[in-house]
Amino acid sequence: MRLDHGGHLTHGSPASITSKVWRFVAYGVTPARDDADAPGEVIDFDQVADLAKRELPALIVAGSTAYARTIDPLPFREIADAVGALFMFDAAHPAGLIAGGAHPSPVGVADVVTFTTHKTLRGPRGGAILCGADLAKKIDSAVFPGLQGGPLEHIIAAKAVAFAEAARPEFRQYAADVVTNAAVLGAAMMAEGFRLVSGGTDNHMILVDLRTFDPDLTGREAQEVLDRAGITLNRNTIPDDPRSPFVTSGLRLGTAAETTAGMGPGEMQIIASLIGRTLRARADEAQIAAVRSEVADLCAAFPPYPDLLK
Ligand SMILES: Cc1ncc(COP(=O)(O)O)c(C=O)c1O
């Protein structure tokens, strides 16, 4: 998936070693449409199919780092089968939503499923690779001795804890709450005057187009001002962004951590209004300081892992 349409650096960006080892050909999202029922900016499967027929790839990769919609593995599988390609699903972002049953699972559909363990899966920084027995030996030896030196045993132990947590019934509720919180936060951001890329969200993520809120406000400036107000998020390109990846016209927000802290729809409304207030008053240091103190109060009321504080 094109980097500037939500794909990840490791999927063949010229800046990534992956582009030196393989020749990637990127697909993107459909154009934005002025239609609330079909707003566009979703994966363009016609394009995926056309490129696959033309290029006859060895491997088709699904997965993204800035895409707020469900990624259905089935159309990718069909396209891969039609051209005799292997199919890898990089579930880095939705892994926890998949484990918690809130998103469709690519396991058993894709030949290889990769994921990071520290995003919605809520474990330690790291990753994991799933595949069938047919590819296991090749992948194992590509990891070690192909790429890795010594294993990080403490991280392996922490992954086991995360997997056990994700297998509990409570994790299903967590995954559902992450998605509900993102939907509420997204709607509240729209009420503040921001446009959401693709018109909404199905996952833990909201990709905001700042231009409807203020055409002069860049992602970089918004990120920096919000950081001073105690609100952490990152600038992000939006599809076909007229600004550079260092400046950008967008912001990327996520609800995984707030949900862990126990925040719900009411807090999502508060967060959207704090973001709107900060960005409207971005030249006013007193306003930024006032928001910072409200953010501190909100966070103090929702300590993550409160059981550990007892
Ligand atoms: C789609 C996707 N793949 C992979 C990764 C992880 O890449 P790396 O292990 O190089 O940090 C991320 C995010 O960190 C991601 O969003």
The ligand as an SDF file (V2000), in Angstrom:
LIG
                    3D

 16 16  0  0  0  0  0  0  0  0999 V2000
    1.8850   -1.8520    9.0150 C   0  0  0  0  0  0  0  0  0  0  0  0
    3.0690   -1.9220    9.9300 C   0  0  0  0  0  0  0  0  0  0  0  0
    3.9670   -2.8880    9.7680 N   0  0  0  0  0  0  0  0  0  0  0  0
    5.0380   -2.9800   10.5630 C   0  0  0  0  0  0  0  0  0  0  0  0
    5.2500   -2.0810   11.5770 C   0  0  0  0  0  0  0  0  0  0  0  0
    6.4610   -2.2590   12.4420 C   0  0  0  0  0  0  0  0  0  0  0  0
    7.6110   -2.0280   11.7610 O   0  0  0  0  0  0  0  0  0  0  0  0
    9.0010   -2.1100   12.5270 P   0  0  0  0  0  0  0  0  0  0  0  0
    9.0660   -3.4320   13.1950 O   0  0  0  0  0  0  0  0  0  0  0  0
   10.0100   -1.9160   11.4780 O   0  0  0  0  0  0  0  0  0  0  0  0
    8.9520   -0.9990   13.5240 O   0  0  0  0  0  0  0  0  0  0  0  0
    4.3370   -1.0490   11.7880 C   0  0  0  0  0  0  0  0  0  0  0  0
    4.4940   -0.0340   12.8240 C   0  0  0  0  0  0  0  0  0  0  0  0
    5.3530    0.1070   13.5820 O   0  0  0  0  0  0  0  0  0  0  0  0
    3.2280   -0.9620   10.9480 C   0  0  0  0  0  0  0  0  0  0  0  0
    2.3220   -0.0040   11.1220 O   0  0  0  0  0  0  0  0  0  0  0  0
  1  2  1  0
  2  3  1  0
  2 15  2  0
  3  4  2  0
  4  5  1  0
  5  6  1  0
  5 12  2  0
  6  7  1  0
  7  8  1  0
  8  9  2  0
  8 10  1  0
  8 11  1  0
 12 13  1  0
 12 15  1  0
 13 14  2  0
 15 16  1  0
M  END
$$$$
